[in-house]
Amino acid sequence: MAETVNIRLKPTVLHRAMLIDAQPERAHLFASFMADRGCQVSATARSVAEVLTQRGDVWSAEDDISLLVLYTTDLSVKDVKDIEELTKAIDKPLLVITESSDPQVVANAIAAGASFCQPLGVNADRLQSGVFGAIEVHKRLLSLQKERDQAVQGLSERKLIDRAKAIVMDSRDLSEPDAFAYMQQLSMTRNTPLAEIARSIIAAKDLLG
């Protein structure tokens, strides 16, 4: 009778993470657990302070790390402050793993800046969902921030254009549509954004008085 040989395929690495856990032994076991679902722990730290203090050394391969994972027992006040400091200093998704199943703990972690909070008791599939959720939420937050910044920039540029248009109307005795058309023509002729044309008109007006 032929002997059966079990071959365990190595999981595909989907994400590389830094695991922050005060207990090295637990971190080692948890890293193996994460690896089974394609999340390779590329770096570890015992505390958030260690990550922030040694960032220049620990994060030499920062671009390869797509996720931060923080293991906490019950999300103390210190943990909340750590999450706030970590998310402000490092622009990466943060998955918090907690031993507490209290919904308020989850809410506090999210409010502090965590991208996702996964109560312990997680199986491999739920952990994979937590990793995916943390990364997707972070992407969405970055997208919303970009949209907000673009909206603020758009409002600022609109004010510049309106101010420059008023200057052109006054200096060239043009109607509002004609003044705007004049500025558009300058923009096309000089291959320069309309907002920059507006800045130049305002600067010239301020210079000449």
C-alpha positions as CSV (number, residue, x, y, z in Angstrom):
1,M,0.0,0.0,0.0
2,A,1.4,3.3,-1.1
3,E,2.3,5.8,1.7
4,T,0.2,9.0,1.7
5,V,2.2,12.1,1.7
6,N,0.5,15.4,2.9
7,I,1.9,18.4,1.3
8,R,1.0,21.8,2.8
9,L,1.1,24.6,0.3
10,K,2.7,27.8,1.5
11,P,0.0,30.5,1.6
12,T,0.3,33.4,-0.8
13,V,1.5,36.6,0.9
14,L,-1.2,39.1,0.3
15,H,-0.2,41.7,2.9
16,R,2.9,42.4,5.0
17,A,2.3,43.6,8.5
18,M,3.9,45.0,11.7
19,L,2.6,43.3,14.8
20,I,2.7,45.2,18.0
21,D,2.2,43.0,21.1
22,A,3.7,43.3,24.6
23,Q,4.2,39.5,24.8
24,P,6.7,38.1,22.3
25,E,5.6,34.5,22.8
26,R,2.0,35.4,22.0
27,A,3.1,37.6,19.1
28,H,5.0,34.6,17.6
29,L,1.9,32.4,17.8
30,F,-0.3,35.1,16.4
31,A,2.1,35.8,13.5
32,S,1.8,32.1,12.5
33,F,-1.9,32.4,12.7
34,M,-1.9,35.4,10.5
35,A,0.5,33.8,8.0
36,D,-2.1,31.0,7.4
37,R,-4.3,33.7,5.8
38,G,-1.7,35.4,3.7
39,C,-0.7,38.2,6.1
40,Q,3.0,37.9,6.8
41,V,4.4,39.6,9.9
42,S,7.5,41.4,8.6
43,A,8.3,43.2,11.8
44,T,7.3,43.2,15.5
45,A,7.4,45.6,18.4
46,R,6.5,45.3,22.0
47,S,4.8,48.7,22.2
48,V,3.7,51.7,20.2
49,A,6.5,53.7,21.8
50,E,9.1,51.3,20.4
51,V,7.6,51.7,16.9
52,L,7.7,55.5,17.2
53,T,11.1,55.7,18.8
54,Q,12.9,53.3,16.5
55,R,10.9,54.2,13.4
56,G,14.1,55.1,11.4
57,D,15.5,51.6,11.9
58,V,12.4,49.4,12.2
59,W,10.8,51.0,9.2
60,S,13.7,50.7,6.7
61,A,11.3,48.6,4.6
62,E,8.2,50.7,5.4
63,D,6.9,50.6,1.9
64,D,6.6,46.8,2.1
65,I,4.4,47.0,5.1
66,S,0.8,47.6,4.2
67,L,-0.8,47.1,7.7
68,L,-0.2,47.7,11.4
69,V,-1.7,45.2,13.9
70,L,-2.0,46.1,17.5
71,Y,-2.8,43.4,20.0
72,T,-4.5,44.6,23.2
73,T,-6.3,42.9,26.1
74,D,-9.0,45.4,27.1
75,L,-8.1,48.7,25.3
76,S,-7.0,50.8,28.3
77,V,-6.8,54.6,28.3
78,K,-3.1,54.2,27.4
79,D,-4.0,52.0,24.4
80,V,-6.4,54.7,23.1
81,K,-3.7,57.3,23.3
82,D,-1.3,54.9,21.7
83,I,-3.7,54.4,18.8
84,E,-4.1,58.2,18.4
85,E,-0.3,58.7,18.3
86,L,0.3,55.8,16.0
87,T,-2.2,56.8,13.4
88,K,-1.0,60.4,13.4
89,A,2.6,59.4,12.9
90,I,2.3,56.5,10.4
91,D,-0.1,56.6,7.5
92,K,-1.0,52.9,7.4
93,P,-4.2,50.9,8.1
94,L,-4.4,49.9,11.7
95,L,-6.1,46.7,12.8
96,V,-6.7,46.4,16.5
97,I,-7.1,42.9,18.0
98,T,-8.7,43.0,21.4
99,E,-9.6,40.3,24.0
100,S,-12.7,42.3,24.9
101,S,-16.0,41.7,23.1
102,D,-17.5,44.9,24.6
103,P,-19.0,46.9,21.7
104,Q,-17.9,50.1,23.4
105,V,-14.3,48.9,23.2
106,V,-14.7,48.5,19.5
107,A,-16.2,51.9,19.2
108,N,-13.4,53.5,21.2
109,A,-10.8,51.9,19.1
110,I,-12.4,53.2,15.9
111,A,-12.9,56.7,17.4
112,A,-9.2,56.8,18.3
113,G,-8.2,56.2,14.7
114,A,-8.1,52.4,14.2
115,S,-9.2,51.4,10.7
116,F,-10.8,48.2,12.1
117,C,-11.2,46.5,15.5
118,Q,-11.6,42.7,15.7
119,P,-12.5,41.1,19.0
120,L,-10.5,38.0,19.9
121,G,-12.1,34.6,19.4
122,V,-11.4,35.2,15.7
123,N,-10.9,32.2,13.5
124,A,-8.6,32.4,10.5
125,D,-11.4,33.5,8.1
126,R,-12.6,36.3,10.4
127,L,-9.0,37.5,10.8
128,Q,-8.7,37.7,7.1
129,S,-11.9,39.7,6.9
130,G,-10.5,42.0,9.6
131,V,-7.3,42.6,7.6
132,F,-9.2,43.3,4.5
133,G,-11.6,45.6,6.3
134,A,-8.8,47.6,7.9
135,I,-7.1,48.2,4.6
136,E,-10.3,49.0,2.7
137,V,-11.5,51.5,5.4
138,H,-8.1,53.2,5.3
139,K,-8.3,53.5,1.5
140,R,-11.8,55.0,1.8
141,L,-10.6,57.5,4.4
142,L,-7.7,58.6,2.2
143,S,-10.1,59.0,-0.7
144,L,-12.5,61.2,1.4
145,Q,-9.5,63.3,2.6
146,K,-8.4,63.8,-1.0
147,E,-11.9,64.8,-2.0
148,R,-12.1,67.3,0.9
149,D,-8.7,68.8,0.0
150,Q,-9.7,69.1,-3.6
151,A,-13.0,70.8,-2.6
152,V,-11.1,73.3,-0.3
153,Q,-8.6,74.0,-3.1
154,G,-11.4,74.4,-5.6
155,L,-13.2,77.0,-3.4
156,S,-10.0,78.9,-2.8
157,E,-9.2,79.0,-6.6
158,R,-12.8,80.1,-7.3
159,K,-12.4,83.1,-5.0
160,L,-9.1,84.0,-6.7
161,I,-10.7,83.8,-10.1
162,D,-13.7,86.0,-9.0
163,R,-11.3,88.6,-7.5
164,A,-9.1,88.6,-10.7
165,K,-12.2,88.8,-12.9
166,A,-13.4,91.9,-11.0
167,I,-9.9,93.5,-11.6
168,V,-10.2,92.8,-15.3
169,M,-13.7,94.1,-15.5
170,D,-12.6,97.4,-13.9
171,S,-9.3,97.9,-15.7
172,R,-10.6,96.9,-19.2
173,D,-14.2,98.1,-18.8
174,L,-15.5,94.6,-19.7
175,S,-18.7,92.8,-18.7
176,E,-18.3,89.8,-16.4
177,P,-18.6,87.2,-19.2
178,D,-16.1,89.1,-21.3
179,A,-13.7,89.4,-18.5
180,F,-13.9,85.7,-17.8
181,A,-13.5,84.9,-21.5
182,Y,-10.4,87.2,-21.5
183,M,-8.9,85.2,-18.7
184,Q,-9.7,81.9,-20.3
185,Q,-8.0,83.1,-23.5
186,L,-4.9,84.0,-21.5
187,S,-4.9,80.6,-19.9
188,M,-5.1,78.8,-23.2
189,T,-2.5,81.0,-24.9
190,R,0.0,80.7,-22.1
191,N,-0.9,77.0,-21.4
192,T,-1.3,78.0,-17.7
193,P,-4.1,77.0,-15.3
194,L,-6.8,79.6,-14.9
195,A,-6.0,79.9,-11.1
196,E,-2.4,80.9,-11.9
197,I,-3.6,83.5,-14.4
198,A,-5.8,84.9,-11.6
199,R,-2.9,85.0,-9.2
200,S,-0.8,86.9,-11.8
201,I,-3.5,89.5,-12.3
202,I,-4.0,90.0,-8.6
203,A,-0.2,90.2,-8.1
204,A,0.1,92.8,-10.8
205,K,-2.8,94.8,-9.4
206,D,-1.2,94.7,-5.9
207,L,2.2,95.8,-7.3
208,L,0.9,98.7,-9.4
209,G,-1.7,99.7,-6.8
